[in-house]
């Protein structure tokens, strides 16, 4: 996809880049390929981000206090879902934690009527995987699907229908960060006032799926089609030790006494051209905690593990 087309899509896809719709107005009558579904009355898919099929850092089998299957997750409730760190310049930053993810994005399908430059009004975007499914990712690569001019919104509600119809499709380089979560989940913080804070809606196998959207900076794929990475330097209360199951992440991030302030330092923030919320985690020795106050001092700290994990952690506030 060339640069001008990408720029046009970015301008006309504010809702699509939020991965879906947060309000009503679904269709109820048929289009050329069948009856449209009403997202206001369609069933909502069950989601479990803490199952062993998906979770790495936040597996319920290791931490039974995590919410049950399909129970709402309130990401503002504190650790382990939200962390207070330090920016590259030493200023305070806040970010959500959405667990370990791959670098290969999953496809999200955005429908355009033939000849139109804006998505089909009222149509929810379509995904084919949710947490626990092979190939799932919170990061979605936008696929532009062209449907007939007389297409009725929400006639297509699954990836299988898109494939069976043989609609023309264009793979864009646009990425959106939209973690799929149980209905009723909350995460109220965003980096910019333009970002929606409520749950968005899409289609998954004829069911409504709910997700957040984080758009603190426009993201595009790397030359190889992956989600770009940025480093973060972190330390734990107990240094990682293969002989100690409670070391590293289970011991929790080290914090300043009596506070939730860590000395975890991301390499980039949303104003930076190289920013990505998908972070490569580098673990430094907790003996250097007091001396780490910014990126320069974090990089100078003794490094224990490089690339310990790749995690989705959108920055949602900076002081």
C-alpha positions in Angstrom: 0.0 0.0 0.0 1.5 3.3 -1.0 2.0 6.3 1.4 -0.9 8.4 0.1 -3.4 5.6 0.3 -2.2 4.8 3.9 -2.6 8.5 4.9 -6.1 8.6 3.4 -7.1 5.5 5.4 -5.7 7.0 8.5 -7.9 10.0 8.0 -11.1 8.2 7.3 -10.7 5.3 9.8 -10.9 6.9 13.2 -13.6 4.3 14.2 -12.0 1.5 12.3 -8.6 2.2 13.9 -10.4 1.9 17.2 -11.2 -1.6 15.9 -14.9 -1.2 16.0 -18.0 0.6 17.3 -18.9 1.5 20.9 -22.5 2.4 20.2 -25.7 0.9 18.8 -27.3 1.3 15.4 -27.0 -2.2 14.1 -28.7 -3.4 10.9 -31.6 -5.9 10.8 -32.4 -6.5 7.2 -30.6 -8.5 4.5 -27.9 -7.7 2.0 -26.8 -9.4 -1.2 -25.3 -12.4 0.7 -27.8 -12.9 3.5 -29.4 -11.4 6.5 -27.5 -8.7 8.5 -27.0 -9.2 12.2 -27.8 -6.6 14.8 -24.8 -6.1 17.1 -27.1 -4.7 19.8 -28.8 -8.1 20.1 -26.2 -10.6 18.9 -24.5 -12.8 21.5 -21.2 -11.6 23.0 -18.3 -14.0 22.8 -16.7 -15.3 26.1 -13.1 -14.3 26.6 -10.4 -15.6 29.0 -7.1 -13.8 29.0 -5.8 -15.7 32.0 -6.2 -19.3 30.7 -3.1 -21.5 30.2 -4.0 -21.4 26.5 -3.1 -17.7 26.4 -1.5 -16.3 29.5 2.2 -16.2 30.3 2.8 -13.7 33.1 -0.8 -13.7 34.2 -1.9 -17.3 34.3 -4.8 -18.1 36.6 -3.3 -21.5 37.3 -0.4 -19.8 39.0 -2.3 -16.9 40.5 -5.9 -18.0 41.5 -6.8 -14.4 42.6 -7.0 -13.3 38.9 -10.5 -12.8 37.6 -12.4 -16.0 36.4 -13.1 -16.9 32.8 -15.1 -14.2 31.1 -15.2 -12.1 34.3 -14.6 -8.3 33.7 -11.0 -7.2 34.2 -10.5 -3.8 35.8 -7.0 -2.7 34.6 -7.0 0.4 36.8 -7.2 -1.7 40.0 -3.4 -1.7 40.4 -0.7 -4.3 40.0 -0.2 -6.4 38.0 -2.3 -4.6 35.4 -0.9 -1.1 35.7 2.7 0.0 36.4 4.3 3.3 37.3 7.7 3.7 35.8 10.2 6.3 34.6 10.5 7.8 31.2 13.8 8.0 29.2 14.3 11.5 30.7 13.4 10.5 34.2 9.9 11.8 34.2 7.2 9.5 35.5 5.2 7.3 33.1 2.2 5.0 33.6 1.5 1.9 31.4 -0.9 -1.0 31.3 0.3 -4.6 31.2 -1.4 -6.9 28.7 1.0 -9.9 28.9 3.4 -11.6 26.5 2.6 -11.4 22.8 4.3 -12.5 19.5 5.6 -10.0 17.0 3.4 -11.3 14.1 0.1 -9.3 14.0 -3.3 -10.8 13.5 -5.5 -9.5 10.7 -8.5 -7.3 11.2 -10.9 -6.8 8.3 -12.3 -3.3 7.5 -15.1 -3.2 4.9 -15.4 -0.5 2.2 -18.1 -0.3 -0.4 -16.7 -0.3 -4.0 -15.6 3.2 -4.9 -15.9 4.6 -1.4 -13.0 6.0 0.6 -14.7 5.5 4.0 -15.7 2.2 5.7 -19.2 1.0 5.4 -21.3 3.0 7.9 -22.4 0.9 10.8 -20.3 -2.2 9.9 -18.3 -3.6 12.7 -14.8 -4.7 11.8 -14.2 -8.5 11.7 -11.5 -10.6 13.4 -10.9 -14.3 13.3 -9.1 -15.0 16.6 -9.5 -14.3 20.3 -7.1 -14.9 23.3 -6.4 -18.6 23.4 -6.8 -19.1 19.6 -3.7 -19.9 17.5 -2.4 -16.7 15.9 -4.1 -14.2 18.3 -2.4 -10.9 19.0 -3.6 -7.7 20.6 -1.9 -6.0 17.6 -3.9 -6.1 14.4 -2.9 -5.5 10.8 -5.6 -3.7 8.9 -7.0 -5.5 5.9 -9.0 -3.4 3.5 -11.9 -5.4 2.1 -14.0 -4.1 -0.9 -17.6 -5.2 -0.9 -20.4 -4.4 -3.5 -22.0 -1.0 -3.6 -25.3 -2.4 -2.4 -23.8 -4.3 0.6 -25.8 -3.9 3.8 -23.8 -3.3 7.0 -23.2 -6.3 9.2 -24.3 -8.9 6.6 -20.7 -10.2 7.0 -19.9 -11.1 10.6 -17.1 -13.7 10.2 -13.7 -14.1 8.4 -15.1 -17.3 6.7 -17.8 -15.2 5.0 -15.2 -12.7 3.7 -13.1 -15.6 2.3 -16.1 -17.4 0.8 -17.4 -14.3 -0.9 -14.0 -13.7 -2.5 -14.1 -10.0 -1.9 -11.0 -8.1 -3.1 -8.6 -7.5 -0.3 -5.7 -5.1 0.3 -3.1 -5.7 3.0 -2.1 -2.4 4.6 0.9 -1.6 6.8 -1.4 -0.1 9.5 -1.4 -1.6 12.9 -3.8 -1.1 15.7 -3.4 -2.1 19.4 -6.8 -3.5 20.5 -6.6 -6.1 23.3 -9.7 -8.4 23.3 -11.2 -8.5 26.8 -14.3 -9.8 28.6 -17.4 -7.7 28.3 -17.6 -5.2 31.2 -13.8 -4.7 31.4 -12.5 -1.3 32.1 -9.2 0.7 31.5 -9.9 4.4 31.8 -6.5 5.9 31.1 -5.3 7.0 27.6 -2.3 9.1 26.6 -4.4 11.5 24.4 -7.9 12.9 24.9 -8.8 11.8 21.4 -8.6 8.1 22.3 -11.9 6.3 23.2 -11.7 4.8 26.7 -14.8 2.6 26.5 -15.0 -0.9 25.0 -15.2 -1.1 21.3 -17.2 -3.8 19.3 -16.3 -6.1 16.4 -17.4 -9.4 15.0 -15.9 -12.8 15.7 -17.7 -15.8 14.2 -21.1 -14.1 14.2 -20.7 -13.0 17.8 -19.9 -9.5 19.1 -16.4 -9.2 20.6 -15.3 -6.4 22.9 -11.9 -4.7 23.0 -10.0 -1.7 24.1 -8.1 0.6 21.7 -4.9 2.3 22.4 -3.8 4.9 19.7 -1.2 7.0 21.5 0.9 6.9 18.3 0.3 5.6 14.8 1.9 2.2 14.2 2.9 0.5 11.0 4.5 -2.8 10.4 8.3 -3.3 9.9 9.6 -4.1 6.5 9.2 -7.8 7.4 5.5 -7.3 8.4 6.0 -7.5 12.1 5.0 -5.3 15.0 7.9 -3.0 15.8 9.7 -3.4 19.2 11.1 -0.9 21.7 13.1 -1.9 24.8 12.2 -1.5 28.4 14.6 -1.9 31.3 13.1 -3.5 34.4 14.1 -5.0 37.8 12.4 -7.3 40.2 12.4 -7.7 44.0 14.3 -10.9 43.4 16.7 -11.3 40.5 15.7 -14.0 38.0 17.0 -17.4 39.2 16.2 -20.6 37.3 16.4 -22.5 40.7 13.9 -20.2 42.4 10.3 -20.3 41.0 9.4 -17.2 43.0 12.2 -15.1 41.5 11.8 -12.6 38.6 8.2 -11.7 37.6 6.5 -13.7 40.5 8.5 -11.6 43.0 7.0 -8.4 41.6 8.7 -5.2 40.3 10.9 -3.5 42.8 9.4 -0.2 44.0 10.3 2.8 46.1 9.5 2.1 49.7 5.9 2.7 50.5 4.9 3.5 46.9 4.0 1.8 43.6 6.8 3.7 41.8 9.1 1.3 40.0 12.4 2.2 38.2 11.3 0.5 35.0 12.5 2.6 32.1 11.1 2.3 28.6 13.4 3.3 25.8 10.7 5.4 24.0 7.5 7.4 24.7 4.7 8.2 22.3 6.3 11.4 21.1 9.3 9.5 19.8 9.3 8.3 16.2 10.6 4.9 17.3 7.9 4.4 19.9 6.1 1.0 20.1 4.0 -0.3 23.0 5.3 -3.8 22.2 8.3 -3.9 24.5 11.4 -6.2 24.6 12.1 -6.6 28.3 15.7 -6.3 29.5 16.2 -7.2 33.2 18.8 -5.3 35.2 20.3 -6.3 38.6 18.1 -5.1 41.4 21.2 -3.9 43.3 21.2 -1.0 40.8 17.6 0.0 41.6 18.5 3.2 43.4 20.9 4.4 40.7 18.5 3.9 37.8 16.6 7.1 37.3 16.4 7.5 33.5 17.4 5.7 30.3 21.1 6.5 30.5 21.4 5.1 34.0 19.2 2.1 33.1 21.5 1.2 30.2 24.5 1.5 32.5 23.1 -0.9 35.1 24.3 -4.5 35.2 22.2 -6.4 32.6 21.0 -9.8 33.7 18.7 -10.9 30.9 18.2 -9.3 27.4 14.9 -10.0 25.7 13.4 -11.8 28.7 9.9 -11.4 27.1 8.0 -9.3 24.6 5.0 -7.6 26.2 2.2 -5.3 25.2 2.4 -2.2 27.5 0.9 0.9 26.1 1.9 4.1 27.9 -1.2 5.9 29.0 0.2 8.9 31.1 3.4 10.9 31.4 4.4 13.6 33.9 
